[in-house]
Amino acid sequence: MPNTFDAIVIGSGQSGPFLAVRMAAAGKRVAIIERHRIGGTCVNTGCIPTKTLVASAYAAHLARRAAEFGVDVAGTVSVDMKRVKARKDEISGKSRAGLESWLRSTANCSVYLGHARFESPNEVRVGDELLTAPQIFINVGARATIPEMPGVADTPYLTNSTLLDLEALPQHLVIVGGGAVGLEFAQIFRRFGSDVTVIEKSPRFMHQEDEDVSKEIQAILEREGIHVRLNAHCIALMKHGEEVGVRVDCSEGAPEARGSHILLAMGRTPNTSDLGLEKAGVDRDAHGYIVVDHQLRTNVRGIWALGDCNGRGGFTHTSYNDFEIVAANLLDHDTRSVSDRIKAYNLYIDPPLGRCGMTERDARTSGRRVLIGARPMTRVGRAIEKGESQGFMKVLVDADSKEILGAAILGTGGDEVIHCILDMMYARAPYTVLQRAMHIHPTVSELIPTILGELQPL
Ligand SMILES: Cc1cc2nc3c(=O)[nH]c(=O)nc-3n(C[C@H](O)[C@H](O)[C@H](O)COP(=O)(O)OP(=O)(O)OC[C@H]3O[C@@H](n4cnc5c(N)ncnc54)[C@H](O)[C@@H]3O)c2cc1C
């Protein structure tokens, strides 16, 4: 006899646990199933551990620059990877333990550990147990993509998960992939003391960004001594004794980058191929993402997909927002839709990039009359005072509606400053409201009203 529940949640990523607890609090009997570590990618191998490393790397960087601030640091600055890892493991471990004990202590919520697979549209098997429920929520996330490229089967490589287990510093880390994951690790390990090469097949890093943003990101990383190989059209991995190599075959430069370790940061693949979706009749797209509508319902009544596996986000905040949308629709009689969401994310290099809404390229092709305001961080007092004046800010405005269309804040504090613009976009208020707001001095945010007072046609 199957165990009967009101709802089953598969995967304990950044939406599943919150939905399970909300439903349990509403009096429903809920089962949540996790095959590996509670908390999923963000807690164990993504945001939390990497941001602890970003913090350690920043400390090392600032210590090396201490003399610029009139501070003496005796001796050379070195990084103890064992202690860096211990700090990361403690912070990430506390977060996982907190989440797990929250789930286990929630009345009406049963935690199952094991790989879940559908047996039918309302039945899921985990180990020897068969669970059934009229509502099933899939939150199975994604993993590092390992493309079938020459040499991949015979050459050792790291992913975002295995790199986090290192207790010794790679002498030379060759990173394949110039997206967010690759670039964050590039700066982290360069600041720890490794030689770092980043190989990217596009003509620029973060190719979804505007060209000026990509170029400045590249310049920031190159100033720290990171080697960059773009236009790498023919990537292959190879082993040379103790060394490893990546063939780049660019039109110029050496045909291969050699190092001690390779990190593959070539995108993410949804964990949907071994979930028994065919037995439930749930549709996936050509990339393996579960197809959902604006309320995150799949094509099968009673089954929803949230987080990275639905292809609508790829971030912790989008996965959490998926939970909020589903919970509002099912429990609060408050109709919410994923289409109301404004694109927003950060790139956690230093200085960080905060991004929301349209790029300049999007705005140009939107057919709107667009205004733009921009300012280099060399003209931001707070950045100069901190000795962190790389980067720039730009804001795009619809000339007719006066609504803000998007922004890129690449500079110190950009990861936080972006929210004053994002909130205005959600408020759908004219930019003049923000232009007239009195901001606090000295901050990076105080220049946002100034930028909005200097708008020019794009
Ligand atoms: C290196 C790195 C850094 C990142 N940094 C950031 C950042 O700074 N900010 C940000 O917003 N995002 C960041 N992300 C992305 C972020 O981690 C994810 O978007 C986020 O975790 C949301 O994932 P999710 O909720 O879809 O599921 P996940 O967190 O991926 O969790 C899914 C869970 O489902 C489990 N599971 C899978 N299949 C099954 C099955 N069949 N049965 C049972 N359980 C199963 C998995 O074991 C996993 O625990 C980063 C990602 C990486 C890789």
The ligand as an SDF file (V2000), in Angstrom:
LIG
                    3D

 53 58  0  0  0  0  0  0  0  0999 V2000
   29.0000   27.7320   -8.2380 C   0  0  0  0  0  0  0  0  0  0  0  0
   27.5980   28.2910   -8.1960 C   0  0  0  0  0  0  0  0  0  0  0  0
   27.3730   29.5090   -7.6000 C   0  0  0  0  0  0  0  0  0  0  0  0
   26.0930   30.0310   -7.5580 C   0  0  0  0  0  0  0  0  0  0  0  0
   25.8990   31.2480   -6.9800 N   0  0  0  0  0  0  0  0  0  0  0  0
   24.6660   31.7850   -6.9710 C   0  0  0  0  0  0  0  0  0  0  0  0
   24.4470   33.0680   -6.3890 C   0  0  0  0  0  0  0  0  0  0  0  0
   25.3680   33.7030   -5.8750 O   0  0  0  0  0  0  0  0  0  0  0  0
   23.1820   33.5510   -6.3820 N   0  0  0  0  0  0  0  0  0  0  0  0
   22.1340   32.8710   -6.9360 C   0  0  0  0  0  0  0  0  0  0  0  0
   21.0110   33.3620   -6.9050 O   0  0  0  0  0  0  0  0  0  0  0  0
   22.3090   31.6580   -7.4970 N   0  0  0  0  0  0  0  0  0  0  0  0
   23.5470   31.1100   -7.5280 C   0  0  0  0  0  0  0  0  0  0  0  0
   23.7300   29.8670   -8.0770 N   0  0  0  0  0  0  0  0  0  0  0  0
   22.5470   29.1440   -8.6160 C   0  0  0  0  0  0  0  0  0  0  0  0
   21.7540   28.5220   -7.4630 C   0  0  0  0  0  0  0  0  0  0  0  0
   22.5870   27.6930   -6.6970 O   0  0  0  0  0  0  0  0  0  0  0  0
   20.5330   27.7350   -7.9530 C   0  0  0  0  0  0  0  0  0  0  0  0
   19.8500   28.4990   -8.8960 O   0  0  0  0  0  0  0  0  0  0  0  0
   19.6480   27.4580   -6.7430 C   0  0  0  0  0  0  0  0  0  0  0  0
   20.2650   26.5110   -5.9160 O   0  0  0  0  0  0  0  0  0  0  0  0
   18.2340   27.0320   -7.0590 C   0  0  0  0  0  0  0  0  0  0  0  0
   18.1970   25.7080   -7.3300 O   0  0  0  0  0  0  0  0  0  0  0  0
   16.8800   24.8370   -7.2450 P   0  0  0  0  0  0  0  0  0  0  0  0
   15.9540   25.3080   -6.1880 O   0  0  0  0  0  0  0  0  0  0  0  0
   16.3520   24.7180   -8.5990 O   0  0  0  0  0  0  0  0  0  0  0  0
   17.4590   23.4010   -6.8360 O   0  0  0  0  0  0  0  0  0  0  0  0
   18.8390   22.9450   -6.2690 P   0  0  0  0  0  0  0  0  0  0  0  0
   19.3530   23.8950   -5.2680 O   0  0  0  0  0  0  0  0  0  0  0  0
   19.7320   22.5650   -7.3760 O   0  0  0  0  0  0  0  0  0  0  0  0
   18.4030   21.6280   -5.4760 O   0  0  0  0  0  0  0  0  0  0  0  0
   17.7820   20.5400   -6.1090 C   0  0  0  0  0  0  0  0  0  0  0  0
   17.8340   19.3580   -5.1700 C   0  0  0  0  0  0  0  0  0  0  0  0
   17.0860   18.2940   -5.7290 O   0  0  0  0  0  0  0  0  0  0  0  0
   17.7650   17.0820   -5.4490 C   0  0  0  0  0  0  0  0  0  0  0  0
   17.3330   16.0880   -6.4330 N   0  0  0  0  0  0  0  0  0  0  0  0
   17.5880   16.0820   -7.7660 C   0  0  0  0  0  0  0  0  0  0  0  0
   16.9950   15.0140   -8.3360 N   0  0  0  0  0  0  0  0  0  0  0  0
   16.3640   14.3450   -7.3590 C   0  0  0  0  0  0  0  0  0  0  0  0
   15.5940   13.1560   -7.3350 C   0  0  0  0  0  0  0  0  0  0  0  0
   15.3220   12.4760   -8.4440 N   0  0  0  0  0  0  0  0  0  0  0  0
   15.1200   12.7360   -6.1390 N   0  0  0  0  0  0  0  0  0  0  0  0
   15.3730   13.4320   -4.9980 C   0  0  0  0  0  0  0  0  0  0  0  0
   16.0960   14.5650   -4.9750 N   0  0  0  0  0  0  0  0  0  0  0  0
   16.5800   15.0110   -6.1430 C   0  0  0  0  0  0  0  0  0  0  0  0
   19.2270   17.4550   -5.5720 C   0  0  0  0  0  0  0  0  0  0  0  0
   20.0500   16.5350   -4.8710 O   0  0  0  0  0  0  0  0  0  0  0  0
   19.2460   18.8340   -4.9470 C   0  0  0  0  0  0  0  0  0  0  0  0
   19.5230   18.7750   -3.5710 O   0  0  0  0  0  0  0  0  0  0  0  0
   25.0020   29.3090   -8.1140 C   0  0  0  0  0  0  0  0  0  0  0  0
   25.2270   28.0660   -8.7130 C   0  0  0  0  0  0  0  0  0  0  0  0
   26.5080   27.5600   -8.7580 C   0  0  0  0  0  0  0  0  0  0  0  0
   26.7230   26.2260   -9.4010 C   0  0  0  0  0  0  0  0  0  0  0  0
  1  2  1  0
  2  3  1  0
  2 52  2  0
  3  4  2  0
  4  5  1  0
  4 50  1  0
  5  6  2  0
  6  7  1  0
  6 13  1  0
  7  8  2  0
  7  9  1  0
  9 10  1  0
 10 11  2  0
 10 12  1  0
 12 13  2  0
 13 14  1  0
 14 15  1  0
 14 50  1  0
 15 16  1  0
 16 17  1  0
 16 18  1  0
 18 19  1  0
 18 20  1  0
 20 21  1  0
 20 22  1  0
 22 23  1  0
 23 24  1  0
 24 25  2  0
 24 26  1  0
 24 27  1  0
 27 28  1  0
 28 29  2  0
 28 30  1  0
 28 31  1  0
 31 32  1  0
 32 33  1  0
 33 34  1  0
 33 48  1  0
 34 35  1  0
 35 36  1  0
 35 46  1  0
 36 37  1  0
 36 45  1  0
 37 38  2  0
 38 39  1  0
 39 40  1  0
 39 45  2  0
 40 41  1  0
 40 42  2  0
 42 43  1  0
 43 44  2  0
 44 45  1  0
 46 47  1  0
 46 48  1  0
 48 49  1  0
 50 51  2  0
 51 52  1  0
 52 53  1  0
M  END
$$$$
